[in-house]
Amino acid sequence: MPTPSVAGGRTRPARHFELGLSENPFPPLPSVLAALHEQMAQANRYPEFLPQRLPQIIAQRIGVQPTQVVVGSGATGVAMQIMQTAIRDGESMVFATPTFDGYPIMADMIGTRAVTVPLDHCGRQELHAMSEAVDDRTGLVVLCRPHNPTGTLVSAADLEMFLSSIPQRVVVILDEAYVEFVVADALDVHDIIRRYPNVLVLRTFSKAFGLAGLRIGYAFGADDLVARVRRRQLPFGMSCAAVAAVTASYAAEDELQARVARIIAERERLRNRLQQHGLRVPSSHANFLYLSGPRTADALQRAGIVAKSYPDGSARIAVGDPAAGRAVLQALWTM
C-alpha cells in the first residue's frame, strides 16, 4: 500500500498511478471529444450492420483498398477474428513468451494449443527459434513489432528473413499496436503485404490515439485473406462513435504527433534515469518500459504504482506522465 504523507498536521494519501495497461496518459483531444459528443446525440440509432465507412476511412489514410481492411473491437477483437479464421481444428499457434496477455488467453478460449518461444536475454523475440517451432500443425504465428512487454524492435532485415521462412499456408499477425512510437527502421508494410499474402498487419487506436475505451482496432493485408477474416465480423459490432473518433483523430494529426513526441521524450528521460540507478531496461520503441529485476514489481506495488508484473519479478510500466515517472524513480531508488 502507498505510504501516506503528512502536510499541515493532516494525513494525505500518496498519489496512485495506474501504469499496468500501457495507456496513453492524455485524454482524447478536444476536437475528438466534440465529435464524440455530437455523435452521442444519435446514440438511439444502430450503427451499420457490418462496418463499411470505417474501413474506407482507414484504407484511404494508410494507402490501401477498403477491401484490404478489417475492423473490430480493438486490436484484441480483430486478433480473435484472425485466430478463428486461420486456426483449424487440431492446429496450433506460435508466439514469443512473455507477450501480450491476450494471445494466450484467446488461444485457450478457442481451444488451440499455444507453442511459446522464450525471449532472448535482451528481451528480443527469437526469430530463428520461432521459425523452427512452425510445423505442419501450425495455423498462425504472431510477431510483435515493437514487442510487448519489452519494447524491443525486430529489424526490417530480420523480419524479411523471418517471413520468408514461414510457409505461405500459415497466417502471420504482424502486431503493430505501438507502431506510432517507432522512430527508426520503418517498414514498408505495403511491400510486405504485397509479397506475403499470408501477413496481416494489426493496429489499434487505443495507444497513440488515446481511444482505448472506445475499442477500435484494424488489420490490413491481401484481399482474399481479409475477406476470410471479415466473415467473422459481428453484426452491429462497431459503434458509431468509432467513425466519429477516427475521423476527428486523423484531422488532428499534428496535435496527436506532438503528444506522441512528448511520450517518447519522457520514455527516454525515464529510461536514462533508471539506467543510472543500475536497472536493466531494454531500449523501448513503445509507450512503456520493461524493468528487469526480481524485486521490481514488488517495489512498485508497495509504492502504490500499478504495473504489469511477471513471474520473475520484472514489471512493465506505461510512460508519458512525468509525475508517474518521478514516483517510479522514488519507488525504485529505495528498493
N, C-alpha and C positions, 0 to 999 in steps of 0.2 A: 504494500500500500504506500502511496506517496506520503512523505513526511510533511506535516503541517508547519507553516511558518507563523511567527508571531509579529504583529505590527500594531503599535498603539495599544498594547495590552489585550488585543483580540486575536484569537487563533484564526488563521487564514489557510485553508487547504491549498496544497501545491496544485499547480495547473496540470490538468490531464491532457495527454496528447494521444490521438489515435493515428498510429503510423503503420498499422498492420496490413492495410489493404491497398497500398500504393496509390492512394487517391491524390487527385490534384488539390492542393490546399486552397485554391481560389474558387469562389462561387462562379456560376455562369456570368458571362459578360452582360452588362445592362441591355444591350440590343437583343441578346438571346432571350433574356428574361422577358422583355417586352413582347417578343414574338410568341413566347410560350403563354404569356398572359392572354394575348389576343386569341390564341388557339383554344385555351381553356373555356372561353365563352361558347365554344361549339362542342363541348365535351359530351353533350347529349347525343351526338351523331356518331355512328360507327366509322371506323377507318376503312380503307379499301379492303375488299375481301381478301385479295392477295396483293402485296405491295407492288406498285408499278412506278409511282412517282419517285420514291426514294432511290431505287436502283438507277433511275435515269439521272437524278441529280448527282449521285456519287460517280456514276460512269463518266459523265461529262467532266467532272472535276479531275478524275485520275487518268483520263485519256483512254478509256476502253469503251466497248459497246455495252448498252444496258443488259444485253443477253449474257454478258460475262460476269455480272454482279448478282450475288445473292445476299439478302439481308436477314437479320434475325435479332433475337433478344440478347444484345451484347455479343462480344466475340464468343462467349461461352455457348450461347444458344446456337450460333452458326456452327461452332465446332461440333456440337451434338448432332446437328443435321448432317454434317460431313461424315461423322463416325457411323451414323445409322445407314448412310448411303454406301460407304466404302467397305465396311467390315461385314463379311458374310458369316453365316453360322460356322463355328469352328475356327475362325480366323482370329489373329491377334493384332495388337498394335505395339509399336516400338517408340519409346521416348526416353529422354535422359531422366536421371533422378539425382537430387530433387528437381522438381519442375513446378509449373503452375498446378495448384491443387485440383483444378477442375478436371484435368485429364485422367488421373487415376480414379477419381470419383465417378466420372461419366463412364469410364471403362467398366467399372463394377456395376453401374446402373444398367448398361445394355448387355452385360454378361459376357464381355470379351476379355481375353487374357492380356494383361499388360506385361510386355517384356521391357524391363527397365535397364538402363546402362548408366553406371555411376559417372559423375563428372570427374575430370582430372583434378590434380592437387591445386590447380589455379582457378577452379570453378568453371572450367570450359567444358562444353559438350564434346565427348569423344567420338568424333565423326566416323573414324575407321571402325571402332567397336560397334557403333550403331548400325553401320552398313553391314557388318558381319552378322548382326543379330537378325537381319531380314532373311526369311526363308520362304518356302512355298506355302506357308500358312499365314504369312503376314499380309494384312489388308491395308494397313495405314502406318505411316511414320510421321512423327511430329518433331519439327525442328524450330526452336525459338531463336529469333534474332531481333533484338538482343535477348539473352537468356533470362528467364525468370526462375530463380531468385537472384542470381549472381550479377546480372547486368553485363556479362561478357558478350563479346561480339564475334561471331564466325566471319572470317574474311570472305570477300567476294570470290577469291580464287579457291578457297577451301570448300565453299558452298557449291561451286561449279563441279568440283571433283566428286563431292558427295552425291549431288543429284544425278550425275552421270553413272553412278554405281547402283542406283536404285532401279529395279525393274519397272517398266512403264505401267505394268498392271497394278502396281502398288501406289496408292494415293499418298501424296506428301502435303501436309499442312506446314506452310512457312508462316509461323506465328509472328506477326509484326505488330503486336499490341502496343509496343513502345517506340515505334519507328520514328515518330516526330522528335524524339530526344537524341537520335543518332546524328552526329555532326561529321562523321568521317566514314570513308569506304562505303559510299552509297551504292545500292544495287540498281541495275537496270531490270526492274521486275517485269516490264513489258517484254523484254527479250527472253526472260526466264519462262514466262507462261507460254510464249510462242514456241520455244524449243522443247519445253517439258509440259506436255498437255496433262500430265498427272499431278501437277503442282497447283495448289490453291493458296493464295496469299490471304492471310487472315488479319483483319484490322478492327479497331474499335474507336468509338467516340468517348469512351469512359476516362481515358488518361489525359492526354494533352488537351483535349477539348473540354474536359471537366464536366462531362454529362453522364457520370456513372449511374446516377439514379434513374435515368431515362432508358437504360438498357438498349443501346443501339450499336450493332456490330455488322460487319460485312466481310465477304470473301470475294475474290475475283480470280478468274482463270479461264481455261478453254471453254467454249460454248457448250460442248457436249457434257463435260463434267459438271459444269454449273447447272445445266438443265436437270441432271440427275439429282443434284442436291436440292434444287427448288421443288422437287416433288414432295419433299418433307416440310414444305412451308406450311405453318399453321394458319388457317383462315382467320382473318381479323387479328392476326398476331402482332402487328406493328402499330403502335399508337400514332394517331395523327400528330401528336407532339413531336414525333421523330422528324417528320418532314420540315416542320417549322424550325426546330432547333438546329438541324443540319444546315438548312438554307441560311439561317442567320449567322451561324458559326463560320461558314465559308465566306460570307460577306464581311466578316470581322477578322480577316486573316492577319492583318498587321498587328492588331491587339493580341490575338492569340499567340503569334510568334514572339511578341515581347514577353508574354507570360512564360512561354517555354524557355526563353533565354534566361529569365530570372531563376527558374527552377534549375537549369543547367549550372548557372553560376553558383547557386547555393550548394548544389551537389558537389561541385569541385572544391569549394571552400571547406565544406564539412569533411570531405574525404581527406584533404590535406591535413586538417587539424587532427583527425583520428589517426592518421599515419604517424604524425609527430608524436602521438601518445603511445605508439608502438603496436597499434592494432593492424591486423592484416585485412585490408579492404580492397577487393578487386576493382580495377578501373571500370566504372559503370557507364553504360550507354543508355540508361533508362532514367526513370524518376525515383529511383531508390538506390540504396546501398546495402551490400551484404557484409555483415560484420561477423567475422570468424572468431571463434573462441568458446571454450566450454562454459564460461560464466556470463557471457554477454547478454543472453536473453533474460536471465535471472536478474541481472543488474538493472536492466531497463524496466522490468516489471516492478521491481522494488521502488523505482522512482516514479511510478505511475504512468509509464510510457507503454502503450500497447504496440507490440511489434509482432511480426510473423516469426515464430520460433521454429527451430529444427532440432531433431533428436540429439545432435552433438553439442547443443547449447548455443549455436550460432543464431543470428537474427537478421531479418531484412527489415529496413525502415524506409518509409516514404520520405522524400526530401522536398524542399521548396519553402518551408516555413522557417525563417531564421530563429524564431523563438523556440520552436521544437528542436532545431539543431543545437541550440545552446543547452537545452535540457538534456539532450543525448550526451553531449560532451561532459556535462556536470555529472551525469549518472555513471559514465564510464571512467571518469577521472578518479573516482573513489572506489572503483571496483576492486 
